[in-house]
Amino acid sequence: MSMEARTEQFHTDAQRPKDKNTAKDIDKLRKFLFKNQAYRFTDRDQSHLFQAIQLYVTMYSSSPEPDSPALNLVEDALKLPFTVFTTGQKKSMLKWLDRLNGLEAAAAAGGKAASGTEQQQQYSVLDVTSDVAEVMNDEGETQQVQLAVCDPELVEALRRAFQAEQEVLVQLGTRHGKAAITKMTVQ
């Protein structure tokens, strides 16, 4: 089985509802990542692996428990070299680690100081196709933005930066009544 097929299978397995085999699937993914940490994954393979981890985090974050399979998976993924996961992906994983440890809820309950202005949320760009950009916020939630409704100059700059394998952050707004990328920064 090719590396691309394997990473796609991990992504597909993670989309199934949580059941008795979920912990085994997570363990297989952990072993695969450890065994292949020296491999240079394609952007698509990185995206499949990252999204698989994200899906497992979502499954287990509703009831954080010590030593959960998803917690161990995220901890292991953070230890891998940057040829496996990018800096932006690891930043997201650090937030997931807090969520799985129950620290995120504790910080919210501690009462963050409210500023008078709401900060615009930034999204990491995971993938750019001919007509869609897949983006993810800090909480690990993904969405697809139709590029046809975005400013063409901004879309071209986004494509160039993404093809140059730069880490791209965007802000979303609305244009023509649909979600659109309104601002872009390159890390």
Secondary structure, 3 states (H helix, E strand, C coil): CCHHHHHHHHHHHHCCCCCCCHHHHHHHHHHHHHHCCCCCCCHHHHHHHHHHHHHHHHHHHCCCCCCCHHHHHHHHHHHCCCCCCCHHHHHHHHHHHHHHCCHHHHHHHCCCCCCCCCCCCEEEEEEECCCEEEEECCCCCEEEEEHHHCCHHHHHHHHHHHHCCCCEEEEEEEECCEEEEEEEEEC
